Amino acid sequence: MTKKYIVRLEPQEREDLRKLVSKGKGAARKLTHARILLQADVSESGPGWTDGQIAEAMGVTTRTVEHVRQRCVEQGLEAALERKKREHGPTPRILDGAKEAKLVAVCCSKPPQGRRRWTLNLLADRLVELRIVEAISSDTVRRTLEKKRAEAVAQADVVHSAGAERRVRLRHGERAGGVPSSVQRRLSCGVHG
């Protein structure tokens, strides 16, 4: 199979890449991409290694080598070295502070008729019914409640007992892994996955 994107470096580009690699300073990803381009170079002074040889020597996949070559040919040397810019921003949060508060309020309310307690799926369905959100997964509900539980246990409540190197206890003596019963009553209200 012939390569679609052939890397031919100019002498100055090759020298710049050699300097970058020899300094050894910079992001590991950038240095790896510089090494890939140096080995992929098919000009007179380049070794012109195959993608498989480069991948094995650099500890990357052949697909990474292909991507670096493609970006170098299509967008230039700098683009091949730098991290690719995001086309879209990060996914916006489904639950902001006000919606999280509504989730906790629903969580602490009486469960639906015929149920002893709220489940994550029931909470997710209830948030949609109340039009707090258009759609939400039970996993998002779980992560939000875990975050709220962690926030409820303030750092001031953590005490390292003298002589206990690895044991961490809360001020009232319960293990740090457990959530104090007062916090459980205030926050989780009997939610189970």
C-alpha positions as CSV (number, residue, x, y, z in Angstrom):
1,M,0.0,0.0,0.0
2,T,1.4,3.4,-1.0
3,K,1.4,6.2,1.5
4,K,-1.1,9.0,0.7
5,Y,0.7,11.6,2.8
6,I,4.4,11.8,2.1
7,V,6.6,13.8,4.4
8,R,9.4,15.7,2.8
9,L,11.2,18.0,5.2
10,E,13.2,21.0,4.1
11,P,16.8,21.1,5.6
12,Q,15.8,23.9,7.9
13,E,12.7,22.1,9.1
14,R,14.7,19.0,9.8
15,E,17.3,21.0,11.7
16,D,14.6,22.6,13.8
17,L,13.1,19.3,14.6
18,R,16.5,17.9,15.6
19,K,17.1,20.8,17.9
20,L,13.7,20.4,19.5
21,V,14.3,16.7,20.1
22,S,17.9,17.1,21.3
23,K,16.8,19.7,23.9
24,G,14.3,17.2,25.3
25,K,12.2,20.0,26.7
26,G,8.6,20.4,25.9
27,A,5.5,18.4,25.9
28,A,6.1,14.7,25.5
29,R,3.5,14.5,22.8
30,K,5.2,17.3,20.8
31,L,8.6,15.6,21.1
32,T,7.1,12.3,20.0
33,H,5.5,13.9,17.0
34,A,8.8,15.6,16.1
35,R,10.6,12.2,16.3
36,I,7.8,10.6,14.1
37,L,8.3,13.3,11.4
38,L,12.1,12.9,11.5
39,Q,11.8,9.2,10.8
40,A,9.0,9.6,8.3
41,D,11.0,12.1,6.2
42,V,11.6,10.7,2.7
43,S,13.9,13.5,1.5
44,E,17.6,12.8,0.8
45,S,18.6,13.3,4.4
46,G,15.7,11.5,5.9
47,P,15.5,7.7,6.8
48,G,12.0,7.3,5.3
49,W,10.9,4.6,7.7
50,T,7.6,2.8,7.3
51,D,4.7,3.5,9.6
52,G,5.2,0.2,11.3
53,Q,8.8,0.8,12.0
54,I,8.1,4.3,13.4
55,A,5.2,3.0,15.5
56,E,7.3,0.3,17.1
57,A,10.3,2.5,17.7
58,M,8.2,5.4,19.2
59,G,5.7,3.2,21.2
60,V,2.7,4.6,19.4
61,T,0.1,3.1,17.0
62,T,0.5,3.2,13.3
63,R,-2.7,5.3,13.2
64,T,-0.9,7.9,15.2
65,V,1.9,8.0,12.7
66,E,-0.6,8.3,9.9
67,H,-2.4,11.2,11.6
68,V,0.9,13.1,12.2
69,R,2.0,12.6,8.6
70,Q,-1.4,13.8,7.4
71,R,-1.5,16.9,9.5
72,C,2.1,17.8,8.5
73,V,1.2,17.5,4.8
74,E,-2.2,19.2,5.0
75,Q,-1.7,21.8,7.7
76,G,2.1,22.2,8.0
77,L,4.8,21.3,10.4
78,E,3.6,23.4,13.4
79,A,0.1,21.8,13.2
80,A,1.6,18.4,13.2
81,L,3.5,19.2,16.4
82,E,0.8,21.0,18.4
83,R,-2.3,19.6,20.0
84,K,-5.3,19.6,17.7
85,K,-7.7,22.4,18.6
86,R,-11.2,21.4,19.6
87,E,-13.9,21.9,17.0
88,H,-16.6,22.2,19.7
89,G,-16.3,23.3,23.2
90,P,-16.8,21.0,26.2
91,T,-20.2,19.5,26.7
92,P,-22.3,21.9,28.9
93,R,-23.3,20.6,32.3
94,I,-26.8,19.1,32.5
95,L,-27.3,20.1,36.1
96,D,-26.2,23.6,37.2
97,G,-26.4,24.6,40.8
98,A,-30.1,25.4,40.8
99,K,-31.0,22.1,39.1
100,E,-28.7,20.2,41.5
101,A,-30.7,21.8,44.4
102,K,-33.9,20.6,42.8
103,L,-32.5,17.1,42.4
104,V,-31.7,17.1,46.1
105,A,-35.1,18.4,47.0
106,V,-36.8,15.6,44.9
107,C,-34.4,13.1,46.5
108,C,-35.5,14.2,50.0
109,S,-39.2,14.1,49.1
110,K,-41.5,11.2,49.6
111,P,-40.9,8.4,47.0
112,P,-43.6,7.6,44.4
113,Q,-46.6,5.6,45.6
114,G,-45.8,1.9,45.8
115,R,-42.1,2.6,46.4
116,R,-40.2,2.5,49.6
117,R,-37.4,4.7,48.4
118,W,-36.1,6.6,45.4
119,T,-33.9,4.8,42.9
120,L,-31.5,6.6,40.5
121,N,-33.8,5.7,37.6
122,L,-36.9,7.1,39.4
123,L,-35.0,10.3,40.2
124,A,-33.9,10.7,36.6
125,D,-37.5,10.1,35.3
126,R,-38.9,12.5,37.9
127,L,-36.5,15.3,36.8
128,V,-37.7,14.9,33.3
129,E,-41.4,14.8,34.4
130,L,-40.9,18.1,36.3
131,R,-39.2,19.6,33.2
132,I,-36.1,20.4,35.2
133,V,-34.1,18.8,32.4
134,E,-35.1,17.5,28.9
135,A,-33.2,14.2,29.4
136,I,-30.8,12.8,32.0
137,S,-29.2,9.5,32.7
138,S,-29.3,7.7,36.0
139,D,-25.5,7.8,36.0
140,T,-25.5,11.6,35.9
141,V,-27.9,11.6,38.8
142,R,-25.5,9.2,40.7
143,R,-22.4,11.4,40.0
144,T,-24.2,14.5,41.1
145,L,-25.4,13.0,44.4
146,E,-21.9,11.6,45.1
147,K,-20.5,15.1,44.5
148,K,-23.1,16.6,46.8
149,R,-22.3,14.0,49.5
150,A,-18.6,14.7,49.2
151,E,-19.3,18.4,49.6
152,A,-21.4,17.8,52.7
153,V,-18.5,16.2,54.4
154,A,-16.4,19.3,55.0
155,Q,-12.6,19.1,55.2
156,A,-12.8,20.4,58.8
157,D,-14.5,17.2,59.7
158,V,-11.5,15.0,58.8
159,V,-9.2,14.2,61.7
160,H,-6.0,12.2,61.5
161,S,-5.6,10.3,64.7
162,A,-2.2,10.4,66.4
163,G,-0.3,7.1,65.9
164,A,-2.6,5.9,63.1
165,E,-0.6,6.4,60.0
166,R,-3.1,5.2,57.4
167,R,-6.4,5.5,59.3
168,V,-8.5,8.6,58.8
169,R,-11.5,9.2,61.1
170,L,-14.1,11.9,61.0
171,R,-14.5,14.1,64.1
172,H,-17.3,12.0,65.5
173,G,-15.2,8.8,65.2
174,E,-16.7,7.1,62.1
175,R,-14.5,6.0,59.2
176,A,-13.9,8.5,56.4
177,G,-15.2,5.9,53.9
178,G,-18.6,6.1,55.6
179,V,-20.9,9.1,55.5
180,P,-22.0,10.4,58.9
181,S,-25.6,9.4,59.6
182,S,-26.6,13.1,60.0
183,V,-25.3,13.8,56.5
184,Q,-27.0,10.7,55.1
185,R,-30.3,11.9,56.5
186,R,-29.9,15.4,55.2
187,L,-28.6,14.6,51.8
188,S,-29.2,11.1,50.5
189,C,-32.7,10.5,51.9
190,G,-32.5,6.8,51.2
191,V,-31.5,6.9,47.5
192,H,-30.2,3.6,46.2
193,G,-28.8,2.6,42.8
